[in-house]
Amino acid sequence: MKTPPESFLIFKEELRKAQLEKERLKQHYEEKLADVNRELCRLKEQIQSQQEMMRTTLEYASNLEIRLSEFKEEVALATSSRKNPVY
C-alpha cells in the first residue's frame, strides 16, 4: 500500500484543525446567543411588570378622579342646601 504524499497529510491536519476551530467557535457563539436570549427574557418580564404597574396606576388615578368629582358634587350640593334654608 502506498503512503499518501506529505502535502496531503499536512492538508488533512490543517483541515482537522480548521474543523475543530469551527466547532469551538460554534459552541462559543451558541453560548453567547443563549445568554442574550436569557437576558431578553428577563427584560421582557421587567417590561411586562412595568406595564402592569402603569396600568394599575392609571386605574387608581382614574378612580381617584371619579371620586374627587363625586366629592365636589356633594360639597356643591351641601353648600347650596345651606344657602337656601327652609325657613
Buried (B, 14 or more C-beta within 10 A) or exposed (E): EEEEEEEEEEEEEEEEEEEEEEEEEEEEEEEEEEEEEEEEEEEEEEEEEEEEEEEEEEEEEEEEEEEEEEEEEEEEEEEEEEEEEEE
